[in-house]
Amino acid sequence: MQLPPSIELSGIIRHYLFLNIAGNYNRKLRLFSDGSSGIVFNSGPTLFLDSLPLPAAFCYGQITEYKEIFCQGPAQLIIIVFHPHGLNRLLNIPASELIDKVIPLADLFDDVGLALQRAIAAADSLPVKLDHIEFYFRKMVSNHRFAGDPLVNTALNLIQRNRGALSIQQLTGIIGCNSRQLERKFNTAIGLSPKQYCNIVRTLGFVKSLQGATSKPNLTRCAYDSGYYDQAHLIREFRKITGLTPSQYFRHSEPLAVNLLRL
């Protein structure tokens, strides 16, 4: 289940995900980048990444390579998905410092993070858990919110509007800056280069277009519609981000979210 944040938090948080992972056996999950960082609360068995246990509540930075997570039994996950520049705007720390990192919530948000973790663990229903999240994040926003870089905000809007099908030359030409300046600003605010972010947006746009198809799609046509040169270009970029071919994604996985799959 996916829910939007309140208006007050909509500039920081993209949405909330509430996921149930059923089955009293080990499950392998594939996580790949959707261009966002996030916070995960796990009320079930310990999750493992690279054979190491993940904290019950943790923040993850931008993902540059897909990850495999192991779940040992049924679990309930609450995921706060930030906008690409959400953590930077909230904490005013360079997003590049969080790339491919998993950080216990209390280590990043101090006592407020620990209080939120305890409140969610004690809550007996999803609406109450959501109320706690909103309450604590409003408090964080009031204390720490940073306006962000207008140039980055403009670039993000353009990339989303064009579904990632923009060259860096086109992007910098519209905005009026050079590529090095834009890359430096993206690295600080988002933790990805503009090209990486465009590729992710384009890939997710392709996935969503196929998910909404009512009949068997023509991959070549979908590739062109999504801004790829041809089907081979689509498959190459798709595999780089997800670790799967498009056919593997749609035939041999169970999406929990657009970028989180049961394999």
N, C-alpha and C positions, 0 to 999 in steps of 0.2 A: 504494500500500500504506500502510495506517495501523497504527501500533503504539502501545501505551500506554507511558508512562514507568515507571520503577521506583517502588516505593512511596515512597521517600524524596523523590522529586521530584513526586509526584502532586498536591501542593497548589499547585504553581507551574505545571507543564506539563500541558496537556490531553492532547496526543498528538503523535506525530511523523508526518509525511507524507513518503513517498518517491515522487517522481513522475518518469516518463519522458515527455518530449515528443518524439515521433518526427517525421520529415520533414525533408528537406533544402531547406526553403523557409520563407518568413516566415509566422509564425502570429500571429494576434491573440488575446490572452487577456483575459478579463473577470474582474476581481477585485472582489468586493464584501464588505461587512463581515459577519463571523460573530460579532461581539461580542468578538473577541480581537485581541491584537497577536501578533507573531511574529518569528522570525529565519529568513532564507532563505540557503542555501548553494547556489550555482549552479556546476556543474562543466562547463557547456557554453558556447555562444556568449553574448556579452553580451546581457542583456535591456535593453529601453528603456522608460522611462515618460515620457510627455510629451516625446518626442524626445530625452530625456537618458539616457545610459547608467547602468544601475544597478551598484553595486559587486558583486563576486563573492560577498561575504558582507555582509548588511545586516540591520538590525532595522527593522521598521515598526511605527508606532503605530496607534491606532484609526483606522479608515477611516470618514469621514463621507459620502463620495460614492464611487460605483463608479469603478474605474480601468481603463484599457486599457493592457496591457503587450504589447510586441512581442518576439517570439522569432525570431531569425534562424538557423534550423536546429535540429537535435536538441539536447536539453538534459536534464540530470539535476538535479533539484532535491531538496534536503532542507529541509523546513520544520519548525521547532519552533513549535508552536502553544501559546501560553500560555493559562491561564485568564484571564477578563476582567481580574482584578486581579493577574495573575501578575507582570508587570514591576514594578508598584508594590510588591508584597510582596518581590520580589527585591532591588530597588535603593533602595526608599524615596524615589523621586522622583515628583512629581505626574504622573499619566498625561496630564493636559491639556497638558503640555509636549511630548508626542510625537504629538499628533493630526495625522494626514495627513502625517507626516514619515517620510522614509527616511534612516537614519543608518548609515554604515559600522560594522560590528561593533566594530572596534578603537577607534572614537571613543567608544562607549558603555561597553565593557567593558575598555578599556585593554589591558594586556599579556596578560591571560587570554583576551580575545577574539581577539587576534592569534595566540596559541598554539593555540587551538582551531581557528581557520581553517586554519592550516598543518597541523595534525594531520589534519584531515578531507581536505584536498587530497592529502596523502601516503598516506592509507589506500587499500588496494586492494579492499575489499569493504564492503558495507553493514553487516554485523555489527561490523566493526572501527570504522567511522565512528560507529555508534551507541554503542559502548563509549567512544569519545573524548568524545562529547557528554555521556554520563552522568557520566563522570569529572570533566570540567571544570565541569559544572553542580552536582555535589555540592560541589565546592570553592567555587563562588560562593555556594551556599546556606549553607554553613558560615560564610562570612565576612560575608554581607550580609543574610541573611533577616530580614524584618520581618513581624510577626504579622498585620498588616492590621487593618482596622476591623471589629469584631464586627457593627455595624449593617449595614454593606455586605454582609458575608458572609451574614447572615440574609436580607437583601433578595434577593440573588442566588439563594439556595436557594428562596425563595418564587416568584420569577419562573420559574425552571426547572421547578419542580414544577407550576406552572400554565400552562406552555408560553407564557408571555408574555401570557396573556389576563387581565391584572389592570390595573385603573385605578390611577393614582397615589394617589387617595383611598383605595382599598381597601388598597393596599400600606402607606401611612403609618399607616392605622388599625390594621393588624395589628401593625406594628412599634412604633408608639407614638412617632412623631416628626412634625415638620411637613415639608411638601414642599420648602421652601427648604433646610432642614438636609440632607435626603436628597440633593437635587440637588448641593449643595456637596460632600458626601462622595463621591458617584458621580464627580463631575468630577475629584476628586483621585485616587481609587483606580482608576477605569476609563477616564475620558476621554470618557464619554458620559453623557447625562442618563438617568434611570430610564425615561422614556418612549421614548427612542431605543433603549435596550437591550431593552425589552419588545417593541417593533416588530420588532427583528432576531430575537429568539428565536421570536416567533410566525411570522414569515416562514420561518425555517429549519424550524420544526416542520411547516409546510404542505408545504415541499419534500420533507421526509423521508417524510411520509405518502403523497405521490403516488409517490415512488420505490419504495415498498413495495407499491403497488397491483398486483393481478394482472389487472385489467381496466380499461377506460377509465373514469376517475373522473368523478364529477359535481362540477363546480367549485363549484356553489352549495352543495351539501352539505358539500364539503370546506372551503369558506369558513366556514360556520357552525361546523363541528367544530373549526376552528382559532381560533375566537374573533373572526372578522370579522362586521361587521353584515350584509353581503351581498356578492355577487360583485364589485360595483363598488368597494367598500371594499378588498377583497382585491387587485384589479388595481392600484388606485392606490398602495397601500402597497408592493406587490411591485415595481412599476416604480420607485418612489422609491429603493428599496434596491439593486435589481439593474440598473436601466436597461432591463429587458425585461418583456414581459408573461409570464404563466405559460405560455401556448402557445409563445411564442418560446423560453423557457427549455427546455422539454421537447422541442421539435421541431427547433430550429435551433442547438443547441449541444451540445458534447461535454463533460460534466463531468469534470474532473480531480480535483476535490474539490467539496464541496457549494457552496463560494463561489468556485471558480476554474474558468472555462469556456474551452474553445476555441470561437471563433466562426467 
